[in-house]
Amino acid sequence: MNLSTLISIPISILLYIFLPPLLDGVERKVKADIQSRIGPPTILQTWYDILKLISKEVVLSMNPRYVVLTLSLSLTMLISLAVTISYSISLLNLDMYIVITVLILLLAIHSLYLILYIFSSNPFSIVGTFRIATIDILNEAGLVAFAILTAVSISISRASPKDYLLLTIALTALAIAVYVSQRRLPYDLHEAEPELASGAIIEFSGAVLGFYTYSHLLERYILASIPMIFIAYVMSNMLRLNPVTATLMVHVLASLIYMLYAVISALIGRSRVNLAVKTINLIYFLAIAIWLGVYILWNP
């Protein structure tokens, strides 16, 4: 392992730790502009909110042991995932064991969140959990499938037009799966989010709410970086980039797609939520069918 790789690892980890709340602050400002609102006073507002919450006393209306255990596990797994992805970015190694590990951790994190929502005392949260569970089952099957198809597209690539088309189809579908996995509109847990209180976490306060908020933002950013890792891998092989440059490329691209997702969610805020599951089924079926059709029928 050379010096450039050793330098890129802590850089990537620090960016994973610092960027998610910062990007959320930028997102809040962008959404406010789109919706003709004033928004937060600064893009650092989310960081200020989290740090203020963490400094407060812990007050729980739910079983304290359950809440602390669940949030601790979620945060621990998210940090582990961030370190895993940071290491894989630094080495630019698309080993299938790393891909599978990342996907398993993501599935486990969402499972923990579903348990958390079910145990909420808010009835709207419990109703919404069944809908979000249906979307998760459909979407995360697609997330796994398109991550594997993207890795396969890269591994079989011979730099032909067919190979680039296969990679484009797989990456596009993967980016859509990431958007849904981030639980943005119309795939959010809307039944659990009254105007003045986020239903599933209405019992949380202080440090627990702060860590929950931070872990959710960290998960969103990690998801956004997944398709960018594949792109950086391809670009670094083509341009022979050093690990530091490739790592910075991943975070720049992840930040850009994160903001693209924010703009899309702001623009489709009035979309019909009952079409969400049908849309996932249609998009994923077409994406897999097109990828297989190009792979089998195109003989350059």
Secondary structure, 3 states (H helix, E strand, C coil): CCHHHHHHHHHHHHHHHHHHHHHHHHHHHHHHHHCCCCCCCCCCHHHHHHHHHHCCCCCCCCCHHHHHHHHHHHHHHHHHHHHHHHHHHHHCCCCHHHHHHHHHHHHHHHHHHHHHHHCCCCHHHHHHHHHHHHHHHHHHHHHHHHHHHHHHHHHCCCCCHHHHHHHHHHHHHHHHHHHHHCCCCCCCCHHHCCCCCCHHHCCCCHHHHHHHHHHHHHHHHHHHHHHHHHHHHHHHHHHCCCHHHHHHHHHHHHHHHHHHHHHHHHHCCCCCHHHHHHHHHHHHHHHHHHHHHHHHHCCC
